[in-house]
Amino acid sequence: MADHTGLHVDPEDRALPVGGRNRAGMLARLLGPFRRRRRPVPVPVPHLDDTPPPEDADLLQTITGGNDEPPPPRREGFKHKLQRLLRFIGLILWPPFLRGDPGTVSRRLLLTAWTLVLLVLAGTGGWLVTTGQSLTALPGSEVVIGVARLVLPPEAQLAPEQKSGRVETPAGVGRLPSGLLIAPDPALSETTPRGIVPKVGADGRQPWSAYARPFTEPATRPRLAIALLNMGLNAQLTAAAAERLDPAISFVFNPYAQDLAAQVERARTVGHEVLLGLPMEPFDYPASDPGPYTLLTSLNEQENVRRLDWALARVPGYIGFANLMGGKYTSSPDHMRSVASLLKSRGLMFLDLRTAPRSVAARVVRDAGGVYAFANRQIDAQPTAQLVDARLEELERIARLNGVAIGSALPYPVTLDRLLAWTATLDAKGIALAPVSAIANRQTPE
């Protein structure tokens, strides 16, 4: 119905705030969730007569634009001011996303942390892609972005300088298509009742370096060598390994193998340098028996030299010996001194496979002035693909830290397969696959 002003009065209308607009400031809006909500005051229904009741006077003045002057502000006591201040401080120190039950708060915090991590990774990846830089990785693993070859980490050690007094082979000496010297070289050979044995040449050349695989990689890259043991016992497997594997892998032939000369010549023709296994006494001899020409600690020096002469004359073209078993013999300094002296006089190197933790072979050969090397790991003591890969990664770390490393292995099919895949990755990792001769005298025996 209409009142005396001619306006409709709706019973459902509510009184507007004084002044016709919300005068609440930003602080009041922030503190709104914390303020106690007041119950709405019911608006009285207008009287039916022509005279507006006194309680409707303010409403009519607001609608008609009568008196715009707001009522005097309500003064707050100290208690209310303190409550507002505490609520404002609580809003700052305890933001809304940290409110709720512990489970909800934990999920919010975890989501926020992962969001920050993903943003950092995305930003870093974008920067690397655009700038073509390499990402520093943990030892043993490399991540290369936009570069052809990994830059060595600062802690990497370069290959130590050669201290063996290598003498270059004259240019006119015949060589195989693989680059290895044709064996036997008359200048490096001597005929004995046992057969042809190596010797130091009149020009100072030594068989260990003359018959070695040529190696031209600079000393600015770590070197890693692999020695395959007991080659020749299975002729078909040996031939397959010689053809499939990288020629830089060195072959250690078993001296008892049949048709040994032909197998050695075949391996050298495709580029593998050759060592011979030297049968030496193990700790559990004779339960483990390296054969009838085993060097024994129970024999006198003359008999052991006779057995060593047999090994010397087995085949031409090898660079030295690696112990075949021999844990007990290589742990005896007195017995190793006679071997070291004889090998030095013949210009041959000795590879200590460290079949015993207390082996002194490499140290004794070094102290005698001979040429030595030692294996850091046997990569297939447990011949599974996962463990072989793990040992190869260990060798990579050793090569980066020390500049050089040598791994030994047996010709298991799984070992040959893993080596074939692994050698293809070394160039990108900044590691040079080297023959054993390229690491001679570059390690420090304990």
Protein Blocks (a to p, Z undefined) as FASTA:
>chain_A
ZZfkopacdfkbccddehhiafbdfklmmmmmmpccddddddddddfbfbdcfklmmmmm
mmnopafcdcddddddfklmmmmmmmmmmmmmmcfklgccfklmmmmmmmmmmmmmmmmm
mmmmmmmmmnopacdddehiacdehiabdcddfklccddddfehpacddfklccdfkopa
cdddfklgccdfkbccddddfkopafklmmpccdfbdfkbccdddddehihjlmmlmmmm
mmmmcfklccdddfkbghklmmmmmmmmnopacddddddddfklckbcgbjkbccfkbcf
klmmmmmmmmmmmpghiabdcdeehllmmmpmklmmmmmmmmmmnopacddehlafkbck
lmmmmmnopacdddfbdfklpacfklmmmmmmmmmmmmmmnopacddddfdfklmmmmmm
mmmmmmmnopacddfklmgokaccZZ
